[in-house]
């Protein structure tokens, strides 16, 4: 068992040395992931692991890849995407140009889902989808638009349940074990590294999605990130969170109104 003070020292030194600040992550969650990394690495001591992480940037980036959570699927939570399709996309259609930010985009399933929604609404041509993550490895994977063909059945089912009307296979080409999504989707995407804990706002958006990311943050970091989103969102823009996340106790709560009683989508009122 790793001591609590050892984890605190590791997180502080990682922020100072490499610029990756995990000090605001929920301690129970970050402890489990560090302990798993420690066991898999078969280190003789915690100091040995810390020394290697601090002295080898390449190995530290491997550490970042291992401890950041990347679990997602296309059209995940189908009622959420149905709400986007029916209530949010028609509002976005009224803008001359649409800017959307997927914060914590992971391997890209969510941003490709959004691109399909926009394409079916004939809005993709006037949209830019910014997809960011702290994990460079998953960003590189997302850029390819290639996903395991074994996941396409579930993705297709989610797509239909979310209100999709077409054959989902028209959006990708299957080749052996992989499915590559059409270039017309990815050409409207910009992938970039962005750290929610330390980086600032970089544009003004009509829709920001950050789903199932802040559940791993402590309350102070959650508050900081919601303020970042507020600064990045146009007046009357939309903010979408995961189904276990809320704005209720955030510093920006009074300036937002929930769009749907069941879905975690808010509209900026000021």
KARACOR-V73569 format. One record per residue. N is the residue number from 0. RES is the residue in one small letter. OMEGA is omega in whole degrees, -180 to 180 (NA if undefined). NEAR is the number of other C-alpha atoms within 10 Angstrom. D_CENTER is the distance of its C-alpha to the mean C-alpha in Angstrom with 1 decimal. Layout:
N/RES/OMEGA/NEAR/D_CENTER + N/RES/OMEGA/NEAR/D_CENTER
//
This chain:
0/x/179/7/30.5 + 1/x/-179/13/28.9 + 2/x/-178/9/30.2 + 3/x/-178/10/28.1 + 4/x/177/9/29.5 + 5/x/178/12/28.7 + 6/x/-180/19/25.0 + 7/x/179/15/25.3 + 8/x/180/12/27.2 + 9/x/-178/21/24.8 + 10/x/180/20/21.7 + 11/x/180/15/23.9 + 12/x/178/17/25.3 + 13/x/179/19/22.0 + 14/x/-178/14/20.9 + 15/x/-174/12/24.4 + 16/x/-171/14/24.8 + 17/x/179/13/21.5 + 18/x/176/12/19.5 + 19/x/-173/19/16.6 + 20/x/177/18/16.9 + 21/x/-175/21/16.1 + 22/x/180/20/19.0 + 23/x/179/17/17.0 + 24/x/178/21/15.3 + 25/x/-170/16/17.1 + 26/x/-179/17/20.1 + 27/x/-179/9/20.6 + 28/x/-178/13/17.3 + 29/x/177/20/17.5 + 30/x/-179/19/21.1 + 31/x/-176/13/20.6 + 32/x/177/17/18.4 + 33/x/179/18/20.8 + 34/x/177/16/23.7 + 35/x/178/13/22.5 + 36/x/180/16/22.1 + 37/x/-179/20/25.5 + 38/x/-179/11/27.1 + 39/x/-179/9/25.8 + 40/x/178/10/27.0 + 41/x/178/9/30.5 + 42/x/178/13/31.1 + 43/x/179/10/34.5 + 44/x/178/10/33.3 + 45/x/179/16/30.3 + 46/x/179/12/31.9 + 47/x/179/11/31.9 + 48/x/-178/16/28.2 + 49/x/180/20/27.6 + 50/x/-179/11/30.1 + 51/x/179/13/28.5 + 52/x/-178/21/25.0 + 53/x/-174/17/26.6 + 54/x/-177/11/28.9 + 55/x/-179/10/26.9 + 56/x/180/13/23.8 + 57/x/179/11/23.1 + 58/x/177/13/23.2 + 59/x/178/18/21.0 + 60/x/174/16/18.2 + 61/x/176/14/18.9 + 62/x/178/16/18.6 + 63/x/179/17/15.1 + 64/x/-176/16/14.1 + 65/x/-173/15/15.8 + 66/x/175/18/14.7 + 67/x/-174/17/10.9 + 68/x/-179/15/9.8 + 69/x/179/17/8.6 + 70/x/-178/9/9.9 + 71/x/176/15/9.1 + 72/x/-179/18/11.6 + 73/x/180/22/12.5 + 74/x/178/27/13.5 + 75/x/-173/17/12.5 + 76/x/-170/15/14.5 + 77/x/179/17/16.9 + 78/x/176/16/18.4 + 79/x/-179/20/15.2 + 80/x/175/24/15.3 + 81/x/177/20/19.0 + 82/x/176/19/18.7 + 83/x/-177/19/16.6 + 84/x/-172/19/19.2 + 85/x/-171/12/22.2 + 86/x/-173/13/21.5 + 87/x/-178/18/18.8 + 88/x/177/17/19.4 + 89/x/176/14/23.1 + 90/x/178/13/22.6 + 91/x/-179/20/20.4 + 92/x/-178/17/23.4 + 93/x/180/9/25.6 + 94/x/177/13/24.0 + 95/x/178/9/25.6 + 96/x/-172/14/22.4 + 97/x/176/19/18.8 + 98/x/-178/19/15.9 + 99/x/178/24/12.3 + 100/x/171/26/9.3 + 101/x/-178/22/5.7 + 102/x/-174/22/4.4 + 103/x/-171/26/2.3 + 104/x/-179/27/3.1 + 105/x/-175/28/5.3 + 106/x/168/27/8.6 + 107/x/-177/28/8.2 + 108/x/-178/20/9.6 + 109/x/-177/22/7.9 + 110/x/175/27/8.9 + 111/x/176/23/12.2 + 112/x/179/19/12.8 + 113/x/179/22/12.6 + 114/x/178/23/14.9 + 115/x/176/21/17.3 + 116/x/-178/23/17.5 + 117/x/178/22/18.4 + 118/x/-179/16/20.8 + 119/x/176/14/22.6 + 120/x/-178/13/23.1 + 121/x/-179/11/24.4 + 122/x/-173/20/22.0 + 123/x/-177/22/20.0 + 124/x/179/15/22.8 + 125/x/-178/15/22.3 + 126/x/168/20/18.5 + 127/x/180/19/16.2 + 128/x/177/25/12.5 + 129/x/-179/20/10.7 + 130/x/-176/27/7.7 + 131/x/177/24/7.0 + 132/x/176/22/6.4 + 133/x/-173/21/9.2 + 134/x/-177/25/10.3 + 135/x/-178/20/12.6 + 136/x/-179/16/13.6 + 137/x/176/18/10.6 + 138/x/179/21/10.4 + 139/x/178/15/14.1 + 140/x/-179/14/13.7 + 141/x/-179/22/11.4 + 142/x/-176/17/14.1 + 143/x/-176/14/16.8 + 144/x/-178/20/15.8 + 145/x/-179/19/17.6 + 146/x/179/20/16.8 + 147/x/180/13/19.4 + 148/x/179/17/21.9 + 149/x/-180/11/22.2 + 150/x/-174/13/19.0 + 151/x/179/19/20.3 + 152/x/178/12/22.5 + 153/x/179/13/19.8 + 154/x/180/20/17.6 + 155/x/178/18/20.9 + 156/x/178/15/21.8 + 157/x/-180/21/18.5 + 158/x/-180/24/19.1 + 159/x/-179/16/22.6 + 160/x/-180/16/21.9 + 161/x/178/22/19.5 + 162/x/178/16/22.5 + 163/x/-174/18/22.5 + 164/x/-174/10/26.0 + 165/x/175/12/26.2 + 166/x/-175/10/26.4 + 167/x/-177/17/22.8 + 168/x/178/14/24.4 + 169/x/-177/9/25.4 + 170/x/-179/16/21.9 + 171/x/176/19/22.1 + 172/x/-179/14/24.9 + 173/x/179/15/25.5 + 174/x/-176/10/27.2 + 175/x/-175/8/28.2 + 176/x/-175/9/25.2 + 177/x/175/17/22.5 + 178/x/180/20/21.3 + 179/x/-178/16/20.6 + 180/x/-172/19/19.1 + 181/x/-178/15/21.3 + 182/x/180/12/21.2 + 183/x/176/14/21.6 + 184/x/-173/22/17.9 + 185/x/-178/19/16.5 + 186/x/177/14/19.1 + 187/x/-177/15/17.4 + 188/x/172/19/14.1 + 189/x/180/13/13.7 + 190/x/-178/19/11.5 + 191/x/175/17/11.8 + 192/x/179/16/11.3 + 193/x/-179/19/10.4 + 194/x/-177/18/10.9 + 195/x/-177/23/10.2 + 196/x/-174/19/13.3 + 197/x/-177/13/15.7 + 198/x/-175/11/14.8 + 199/x/176/14/16.0 + 200/x/-177/14/15.4 + 201/x/178/10/16.0 + 202/x/176/13/16.7 + 203/x/-170/18/17.5 + 204/x/172/23/15.5 + 205/x/179/22/16.7 + 206/x/173/26/13.4 + 207/x/176/25/10.1 + 208/x/175/21/7.3 + 209/x/-169/19/5.3 + 210/x/176/21/6.1 + 211/x/175/17/7.5 + 212/x/-174/20/6.4 + 213/x/176/23/9.6 + 214/x/179/18/11.8 + 215/x/-179/18/12.1 + 216/x/172/20/13.4 + 217/x/-173/14/17.1 + 218/x/-180/16/18.4 + 219/x/180/11/19.2 + 220/x/175/19/15.8 + 221/x/180/25/14.3 + 222/x/-180/17/17.1 + 223/x/-178/16/16.4 + 224/x/179/21/12.8 + 225/x/176/21/14.0 + 226/x/176/16/16.8 + 227/x/179/17/14.7 + 228/x/180/23/13.1 + 229/x/179/22/16.7 + 230/x/-175/16/18.0 + 231/x/-173/20/15.5 + 232/x/175/24/16.4 + 233/x/170/20/19.7 + 234/x/-177/16/22.3 + 235/x/175/16/21.8 + 236/x/-175/23/18.2 + 237/x/176/26/15.7 + 238/x/-178/27/12.8 + 239/x/179/22/11.0 + 240/x/178/21/9.8 + 241/x/-173/18/10.0 + 242/x/176/15/13.6 + 243/x/-177/11/14.5 + 244/x/-176/16/13.3 + 245/x/171/19/15.7 + 246/x/-168/20/17.1 + 247/x/-176/11/20.5 + 248/x/-177/11/21.3 + 249/x/179/16/19.3 + 250/x/-176/14/21.3 + 251/x/-173/15/20.3 + 252/x/-175/15/21.1 + 253/x/-177/13/24.5 + 254/x/-177/14/23.2 + 255/x/178/20/21.0 + 256/x/-179/16/22.2 + 257/x/-175/19/20.4 + 258/x/-176/18/20.7 + 259/x/-176/13/21.2 + 260/x/-177/7/22.7 + 261/x/-176/11/20.6 + 262/x/-176/19/17.2 + 263/x/178/20/14.9 + 264/x/-179/26/15.1 + 265/x/175/22/17.2 + 266/x/-180/22/19.2 + 267/x/-173/21/20.2 + 268/x/-178/13/24.0 + 269/x/NA/10/25.4
//
